[in-house]
Amino acid sequence: MRRHSFFLLALLMLAPVLLAAVERVGRPVIRPQIPSADRTSGRVFLERADRLRKATSDSFMVVVGNVAFTRGPMIMKCDSAHYFPDTESLDAFGNVSMEQGDTLFVFADELAYSGPEEIATLYANPGKKVRLINRDVTLETDVFVYDLAIDLGYYEVGGRLFDKSNVLTSMKGEYIPSTKEANFYTRVHLVSENSDDTLNIWTDTLYYNTGTHVAELNSPSRVVNFRATIYTDNGVYETDSDRTRLYNRSLIVTPEGRTLTADTIYYDRIAGVGEAFGNMILADSARHAAVYGDYGYYNELLDSSFVTGNAMLSYVQDNSDDTLWVHGRYIRTMRVFDSIPVPADTIAHTEAFVRVDTSHVAVINPRVRFFRSDMQGICDSMQFTERDSTLRMFVHPVVWNEDRQVFGNVIELLLNDSTIERATLPDQGFTAQHIEGEHYNQMSGNEMIAHFDAGRMRRLDINGTVEIVMYPEEADSTINKMVNARSSYLTALFNGQTTERVKMWPETTGVATPLFLAKKSNYFLPKFRWFEGVRPMSKVDIFIIPEEMDALMESAPMPSRR
């Protein structure tokens, strides 16, 4: 009995050893070995695991518990993994992470790493995301592919990247941690929020640098903030400074209805300044006006612009299809204010002013030429004021209306519904109408005011030193005499090309002479000049500056009688 008890006790004591021996025979246990090979070679090494086993029929090792692999500077961790030593590949499961130094981390639920391709594919469980963290940059997606050979990560199932400045979402995306460069494709949306505005960019192709926060747009894109909407297919947007460079005929649209397009545009949203190069068009739909040129500068805050290089201004008033086209070497537009005085401060004895927005003004110079179907003109300097719809012309201004020509030291044209309502020549006014051959109806005076109806001159008032040369029509529309007269005041009424009535007062001196007796020296008043050779005949013609016009603008003005 004692021998039997002792034998049982011995069996119990030897049982663990026997079981281990049996296990070694059926499935040998392989303990992790840490080779002393070069860790910078790009190979994958199993560095740590709590347990490791391998069946003779399997091509992979099973490692469990606190598992860590290394590939160069990259450490891959997980709860368990299948490791394929022959190809240095692995499938990792549970609390998967990839770490490189103290800056780059990738977290996932599963990882498949192909050694020959050096590509890691990371997966997230339903309801979770694969997360890449590179300092202040975070990328989230369901499936993330990381090519370790070229340090490039990408997703193709939708993802989001965000940093301290912007949030970017897209269906496809690429990110290079070492250079902080990212590319996004298909339904790309960038959002940048600050205290006073939100920037939104929608596109299908966008390059973004997480270090500089600069976005490059390479497909049809829409950029929106509270000051403007930008349409471009080739542009660079600095999201921190809100500066952009736009190419390929990009378009900027403001909420007020102004648009700016050109071959190249530089735009600073914070400063509200735009600079345009190449076939620039600055249009204002609310005012039915546009400015064209090779170069333009626009200040959104001051609502002012400067244009040069084939500069042209177009203007259409309400209820009209006729356009006024104006050309000059420089075109400036600006918003002007009136200063209205208020009661003075009786203590400080100072006068205060209230600034009131009154109108927009366009200033054009030099060598100004303009064309509209019912009106053409030239001068060396012009100012158009929106508030009173008045064109003011300086330095040898000349205006044509049908077969009539007027000129003086200054001309002011009042426009109404895109037609001339009144022309005022306050200093040395002169008008002439070609009749036939060398015969012209002519009127001259210190001040001249012409009234128009439907684009035709209906009435003319002349004040001071009136001189006329007239060829009255007979009943059969022929002319056979010439009238020369002088007075202090004149009023003339017209019907088309016909002079219906002329009244001169208080005293008139003059003579009517049959044409066959008229001397040629009396055909013309002292100020007479006929400038038909410099008259713009079309929209294109406003850009052609004849030598005769250059000579006229360089000549001295008529002596002022004001």
C-alpha positions in Angstrom: 0.0 0.0 0.0 2.8 2.4 0.8 4.6 1.5 -2.5 1.4 2.2 -4.4 0.9 5.6 -2.7 4.5 6.6 -3.3 4.1 5.7 -7.0 1.0 7.9 -7.4 2.8 10.8 -5.7 5.8 10.4 -8.0 3.5 10.4 -11.0 1.8 13.6 -9.9 5.2 15.3 -9.4 6.4 14.2 -12.8 3.2 15.1 -14.7 4.2 18.7 -15.8 7.5 17.4 -17.1 5.8 14.6 -19.0 3.2 16.9 -20.4 5.9 19.3 -21.6 7.8 16.5 -23.2 4.7 15.3 -25.0 4.0 18.9 -26.2 7.6 19.2 -27.5 7.1 16.1 -29.5 3.8 17.3 -31.0 4.3 21.1 -31.4 7.8 22.5 -30.6 7.8 25.9 -28.8 10.1 28.6 -30.4 11.1 31.4 -28.1 11.6 34.9 -29.7 15.1 35.6 -30.8 16.4 39.2 -31.3 19.0 39.1 -34.0 22.1 41.3 -33.8 21.6 42.4 -37.4 21.8 46.0 -38.7 18.5 47.7 -37.8 18.9 50.4 -40.5 18.8 47.9 -43.4 15.0 48.2 -43.9 14.3 44.7 -42.8 11.5 43.8 -40.4 12.6 42.4 -37.0 10.4 40.8 -34.2 11.6 42.6 -31.1 9.3 41.5 -28.4 6.3 39.2 -27.6 5.0 37.4 -24.5 4.4 34.2 -26.4 5.4 32.8 -29.8 4.4 29.5 -31.4 4.6 28.0 -34.9 3.1 24.9 -36.2 5.2 22.9 -38.7 2.5 23.1 -41.3 2.2 27.0 -41.0 4.3 29.5 -42.9 3.8 32.1 -40.2 4.6 32.5 -36.5 1.9 33.4 -34.0 3.0 36.1 -31.6 0.8 37.2 -28.7 1.0 39.9 -26.0 3.0 43.2 -26.1 4.1 42.5 -29.6 6.6 44.8 -31.2 8.3 44.8 -34.7 10.7 47.3 -36.1 11.5 48.3 -39.6 14.2 50.9 -39.6 13.1 53.8 -37.4 9.4 52.6 -37.5 8.1 50.6 -34.5 4.9 48.5 -35.1 3.0 47.3 -32.0 -0.1 45.2 -31.5 -1.8 42.7 -29.2 -1.1 39.7 -31.6 0.2 39.0 -35.0 0.9 36.5 -37.7 4.5 36.9 -38.8 5.8 35.6 -42.1 9.7 35.4 -41.7 10.3 34.4 -45.2 8.8 37.6 -46.7 9.1 39.7 -43.6 5.4 40.4 -43.7 2.8 40.4 -41.0 -0.8 40.7 -40.1 -1.4 42.5 -36.8 -4.5 42.6 -34.6 -5.7 44.6 -31.7 -4.4 48.0 -30.5 -2.3 48.4 -33.6 0.1 51.3 -33.7 3.0 52.5 -35.8 5.4 54.9 -34.2 8.4 56.8 -35.6 10.3 58.9 -33.1 8.1 61.2 -31.0 6.3 62.9 -33.9 4.6 60.3 -36.1 1.9 57.9 -34.8 -0.6 55.7 -36.6 -3.4 53.9 -34.7 -5.7 51.2 -36.1 -7.4 47.9 -35.2 -5.7 45.8 -37.9 -2.6 46.0 -40.0 -1.4 44.1 -43.0 2.2 44.6 -43.9 3.8 43.3 -47.1 7.5 43.0 -46.8 8.4 42.8 -50.5 6.3 45.9 -51.3 7.1 47.7 -48.0 3.4 48.7 -47.8 1.3 48.7 -44.6 -2.5 48.7 -44.9 -4.3 49.7 -41.7 -8.0 49.0 -41.0 -10.5 50.3 -38.4 -13.4 48.5 -36.8 -16.9 49.7 -37.6 -17.6 53.0 -35.8 -13.9 53.7 -35.5 -11.2 55.4 -37.6 -7.6 54.8 -38.5 -5.7 57.8 -37.1 -2.4 59.2 -38.2 -0.9 61.9 -36.0 2.1 64.0 -37.1 2.6 66.7 -34.5 -0.4 69.1 -34.9 -1.7 67.2 -38.0 -4.3 64.4 -37.7 -5.6 62.3 -40.5 -8.6 60.0 -40.1 -10.0 57.3 -42.5 -11.5 53.8 -42.5 -8.6 52.2 -44.5 -5.2 53.8 -44.6 -2.3 52.6 -46.8 1.2 53.6 -45.9 4.1 53.0 -48.3 7.1 53.0 -46.1 9.6 52.9 -49.0 8.6 56.4 -50.2 7.1 57.7 -46.9 3.6 58.1 -48.5 0.3 57.4 -46.9 -3.1 57.5 -48.8 -6.7 56.6 -48.5 -9.4 55.9 -51.2 -12.5 55.4 -49.1 -13.0 59.0 -47.8 -11.1 60.7 -45.1 -10.3 63.8 -43.2 -7.1 65.7 -42.4 -7.1 68.6 -40.0 -4.4 70.8 -38.4 -4.5 74.0 -36.3 -5.7 76.1 -39.3 -7.9 74.0 -41.6 -10.0 70.9 -42.0 -9.9 69.0 -45.3 -12.2 66.2 -46.4 -12.1 64.2 -49.6 -12.9 60.8 -51.1 -9.2 60.2 -51.9 -6.1 61.6 -50.2 -2.3 61.3 -50.0 0.0 62.5 -47.2 3.8 62.6 -46.9 4.7 63.0 -43.2 8.3 63.9 -43.8 7.6 66.9 -46.1 4.0 67.6 -44.7 2.7 67.6 -48.2 -0.9 66.4 -48.9 -2.9 65.8 -52.1 -6.7 65.4 -52.1 -9.0 64.2 -54.9 -12.7 63.9 -55.6 -15.2 66.0 -53.6 -12.5 68.0 -51.7 -13.7 70.5 -49.1 -11.4 72.8 -47.1 -12.8 74.7 -44.2 -10.8 77.4 -42.3 -12.5 79.3 -39.5 -11.4 82.3 -37.6 -13.0 84.9 -35.3 -14.5 87.0 -38.1 -14.9 84.7 -41.1 -15.1 81.2 -42.5 -13.2 80.2 -45.6 -14.7 77.3 -47.7 -13.0 75.7 -50.7 -14.7 73.2 -52.9 -12.7 71.4 -55.6 -11.8 68.0 -57.0 -8.0 68.3 -56.9 -6.1 70.2 -54.1 -2.5 70.2 -52.9 -2.0 71.3 -49.3 1.1 71.8 -47.1 0.4 71.3 -43.4 3.5 73.3 -42.5 2.7 76.4 -44.5 -1.1 75.9 -44.7 -0.9 76.8 -48.4 -3.5 75.2 -50.7 -3.0 74.8 -54.5 -6.0 74.3 -56.7 -5.7 72.4 -59.9 -9.2 71.8 -61.0 -12.4 73.8 -61.3 -12.8 75.3 -57.8 -15.0 77.6 -55.7 -13.5 79.6 -52.9 -16.0 81.4 -50.6 -15.6 83.9 -47.8 -17.8 86.8 -46.6 -16.1 89.3 -48.9 -16.0 87.4 -52.2 -16.4 84.1 -54.1 -13.5 83.0 -56.3 -13.9 80.7 -59.3 -10.6 79.2 -60.6 -9.1 76.1 -62.0 -5.5 77.1 -61.2 -4.7 79.0 -58.0 -2.7 79.2 -54.8 -4.4 80.2 -51.6 -2.5 81.1 -48.4 -5.1 80.2 -45.8 -3.2 81.9 -42.9 -2.8 85.2 -44.6 -5.9 85.0 -46.9 -3.8 85.8 -49.9 -4.3 84.1 -53.2 -2.7 83.9 -56.7 -5.0 83.0 -59.5 -4.3 82.0 -63.1 -6.2 80.9 -66.2 -8.9 83.6 -66.3 -10.0 83.2 -62.8 -13.0 85.1 -61.5 -13.7 87.0 -58.3 -17.3 87.9 -57.4 -18.3 90.2 -54.5 -21.7 90.3 -52.7 -22.2 93.8 -54.1 -22.2 92.4 -57.7 -18.7 93.4 -58.7 -16.6 91.0 -60.6 -12.9 90.8 -61.4 -11.3 88.5 -64.0 -7.9 88.4 -65.7 -5.2 86.1 -66.9 -3.4 86.4 -63.5 -4.9 87.9 -60.2 -3.2 88.5 -56.9 -5.8 89.0 -54.1 -5.4 89.9 -50.5 -8.7 89.3 -48.7 -7.8 90.9 -45.4 -6.4 94.1 -47.1 -9.2 93.9 -49.6 -6.8 94.5 -52.5 -6.6 92.8 -55.9 -4.1 93.1 -58.6 -4.8 91.8 -62.1 -2.6 91.2 -65.2 -3.6 90.4 -68.7 -7.0 91.1 -70.3 -8.5 92.4 -67.0 -12.2 93.1 -66.7 -13.6 94.8 -63.6 -17.4 94.9 -63.8 -20.0 96.4 -61.6 -23.4 94.9 -62.4 -25.3 97.3 -60.1 -23.9 100.3 -62.0 -23.9 98.7 -65.4 -20.2 99.7 -65.8 -17.0 97.8 -66.5 -13.3 98.7 -66.8 -10.9 96.8 -69.1 -7.1 96.8 -69.3 -3.8 95.0 -69.4 -3.2 95.8 -65.7 -5.5 96.7 -62.9 -5.5 97.4 -59.2 -8.6 97.3 -57.1 -9.1 98.4 -53.4 -12.2 96.7 -52.2 -12.3 98.7 -48.9 -12.0 102.1 -50.6 -14.0 100.9 -53.6 -11.4 102.3 -56.0 -9.5 101.0 -59.0 -6.7 101.9 -61.3 -6.4 100.5 -64.9 -3.9 101.0 -67.7 -2.7 99.3 -70.9 -5.5 99.4 -73.5 -7.7 100.8 -70.8 -11.4 101.1 -71.5 -14.5 102.0 -69.6 -18.0 100.9 -70.6 -21.2 102.3 -69.2 -24.8 101.5 -69.8 -27.6 103.4 -68.1 -30.8 101.8 -67.0 -33.4 100.9 -69.7 -30.9 101.1 -72.5 -29.0 98.7 -74.8 -26.6 101.3 -76.0 -23.1 101.3 -74.5 -20.7 104.2 -74.0 -17.1 103.1 -74.6 -14.3 105.3 -73.3 -10.5 104.9 -73.7 -7.6 106.6 -72.0 -4.1 105.7 -71.0 -5.2 105.6 -67.3 -8.6 105.0 -65.8 -9.2 105.5 -62.1 -12.5 104.9 -60.3 -13.2 105.8 -56.8 -15.9 106.4 -54.2 -16.3 110.0 -53.2 -17.7 111.6 -50.1 -19.2 115.0 -49.4 -18.2 116.7 -46.1 -21.2 118.2 -44.5 -20.5 120.8 -41.7 -22.3 120.4 -38.4 -22.5 123.0 -35.6 -19.1 124.0 -34.3 -17.9 122.8 -30.9 -18.4 126.0 -28.8 -15.8 124.8 -26.3 -13.0 123.8 -28.6 -14.1 126.3 -31.3 -13.7 123.7 -34.0 -15.9 122.7 -36.8 -16.8 119.0 -37.2 -17.8 117.3 -40.5 -19.9 114.3 -41.3 -18.8 112.2 -44.2 -21.6 111.1 -46.4 -21.2 108.6 -49.3 -22.4 110.4 -52.4 -21.2 108.8 -55.6 -18.7 107.0 -57.7 -16.3 108.9 -60.0 -14.2 107.7 -62.9 -11.2 109.8 -64.0 -9.7 109.1 -67.4 -6.6 110.6 -69.0 -4.7 111.4 -71.2 -5.7 111.1 -74.8 -9.3 110.3 -74.1 -11.6 109.0 -76.9 -15.1 107.7 -76.6 -17.8 106.3 -78.8 -21.6 105.6 -78.5 -24.0 105.3 -81.4 -25.4 108.8 -80.8 -22.3 110.6 -79.5 -18.6 110.5 -80.0 -15.8 112.7 -78.5 -12.2 113.4 -77.6 -10.3 115.3 -74.9 -7.2 114.9 -72.8 -8.9 114.4 -69.5 -12.4 113.3 -68.5 -14.3 112.8 -65.3 -17.6 110.9 -65.0 -19.7 111.3 -61.9 -22.3 108.7 -61.2 -24.4 110.9 -58.9 -25.3 113.5 -61.6 -24.6 111.2 -64.6 -22.3 113.9 -66.0 -19.3 113.6 -68.2 -16.9 116.5 -67.7 -14.3 117.0 -70.4 -11.1 119.1 -70.2 -8.3 120.1 -72.5 -9.5 120.6 -76.1 -12.7 118.6 -75.7 -14.7 117.9 -78.9 -18.1 116.2 -79.1 -20.0 115.0 -82.2 -23.7 114.4 -82.4 -24.9 113.3 -85.8 -23.6 116.0 -88.2 -22.9 118.5 -85.5 -19.6 119.2 -83.7 -19.1 121.2 -80.5 -15.9 122.2 -78.7 -14.7 124.6 -76.1 -12.2 124.7 -73.2 -14.6 122.6 -71.1 -17.6 120.4 -72.0 -20.1 118.9 -69.5 -22.4 116.3 -70.9 -25.5 115.3 -68.8 -26.7 111.8 -69.6 -30.2 110.5 -69.0 -31.3 107.0 -69.8 -28.0 106.6 -71.8 -28.7 109.5 -74.1 -27.4 113.1 -74.0 -29.9 115.4 -72.2 -27.8 118.5 -72.0 -24.3 119.7 -73.1 -22.8 122.7 -71.3 -19.8 124.6 -72.6 -19.1 127.2 -69.9 -15.9 128.6 -71.5 -15.5 129.5 -75.2 -18.3 127.3 -76.7 -18.4 126.6 -80.4 -20.7 124.5 -82.5 -20.7 123.7 -86.2 -22.9 121.7 -88.6 -21.7 120.7 -92.0 -24.2 121.7 -94.8 -22.3 121.0 -98.0 -18.9 121.6 -99.5 -17.2 124.4 -97.6 -20.4 125.6 -96.0 -21.0 125.1 -92.2 -23.6 126.5 -89.8 -21.5 128.0 -87.0 -22.3 129.5 -83.6 -19.9 130.8 -81.0 -20.1 132.4 -77.6 -18.8 132.7 -74.1 -21.2 130.1 -72.6 -23.2 127.5 -74.6 -26.0 125.2 -73.3 -27.4 122.6 -75.7 -30.5 120.6 -74.9 -31.2 117.2 -76.5 -34.3 115.1 -77.2 -33.9 111.4 -78.0 -30.2 112.0 -78.8 -30.8 115.0 -81.1 -30.1 118.6 -80.3 -33.4 120.5 -80.1 -32.3 123.8 -78.5 -29.2 125.9 -78.1 -28.7 128.8 -75.7 -25.6 131.0 -76.0 -24.7 133.7 -73.5 -22.1 136.4 -74.2 -20.3 137.5 -77.4 -22.6 135.6 -79.7 -21.3 135.2 -83.3 -23.0 133.1 -86.0 -22.6 132.0 -89.6 -25.9 130.5 -91.0 -27.1 129.1 -94.3 -30.9 129.3 -94.1 -32.7 126.7 -96.2 -35.3 127.8 -98.8 -38.6 126.1 -99.2 -37.1 123.6 -101.6 -34.3 122.7 -99.1 -31.7 124.6 -101.1 -29.4 127.4 -99.8 -28.7 130.6 -101.6 -27.5 133.0 -99.0 -25.2 133.3 -96.0 -26.1 135.2 -92.7 -23.3 136.7 -90.5 -24.5 138.1 -87.2 -23.4 139.2 -83.7 -25.3 139.7 -80.5 -25.1 139.2 -76.7 -27.6 136.3 -76.4 -29.0 133.6 -78.7 -31.6 130.9 -78.6 -31.9 128.4 -81.5 -34.4 125.6 -82.1 -33.6 122.6 -84.3 -35.5 119.8 -86.0 -33.1 117.2 -87.1 -30.7 118.8 -89.4 -33.0 121.8 -90.0 -32.6 125.1 -88.0 -36.2 126.0 -87.3 -35.7 129.3 -85.5 -32.9 131.6 -84.3 -33.5 134.4 -81.8 -30.8 136.9 -80.9 -31.1 139.8 -78.5 -31.0 142.6 -77.2 -29.1 144.2 -80.1 -28.1 142.3 -83.2 -25.8 143.4 -86.0 -25.4 141.3 -89.2 -25.8 140.9 -92.8 -27.3 138.4 -95.3 -25.2 137.9 -98.4 -26.2 135.9 -101.6 -23.8 133.0 -101.9 -22.6 134.1 -105.3 -21.5 137.3 -103.7 -20.2 136.0 -100.4 -16.5 136.2 -99.8 -14.7 133.0 -98.7 -13.1 134.9 -95.8 -16.5 135.3 -94.3 -17.4 131.6 -94.5 -15.8 130.8 -91.2 -15.8 132.4 -87.7 -12.4 133.1 -86.1 -12.6 130.0 -83.8 -13.8 127.6 -86.5 -12.1 124.2 -86.8 -13.5 121.0 -88.2 -12.1 117.9 -86.5 -13.8 115.1 -88.5 -10.4 113.4 -89.0 -10.0 112.6 -85.3 -13.6 111.5 -84.7 -14.0 108.0 -83.3 -16.2 106.0 -85.6 -16.5 102.7 -83.7 -15.7 101.0 -80.4 -12.4 99.7 -81.9 -11.5 103.2 -83.2 -11.2 104.7 -79.7 -7.8 102.9 -79.3 -6.4 104.7 -82.4 -4.8 108.0 -81.6 -4.3 110.1 -84.8 -1.3 112.4 -85.1 -3.8 115.3 -85.5 -5.3 114.5 -82.1 -1.8 114.4 -80.5 -1.0 117.8 -82.0 -4.3 119.2 -80.8 -3.9 118.1 -77.2 -0.3 119.5 -77.1 -1.5 122.9 -78.4 -2.5 125.9 -76.1 -6.1 126.2 -75.1 -8.3 129.1 -76.3 -8.0 132.2 -74.1 -10.5 131.9 -71.3 -13.3 134.4 -71.1 -14.7 133.2 -67.8 
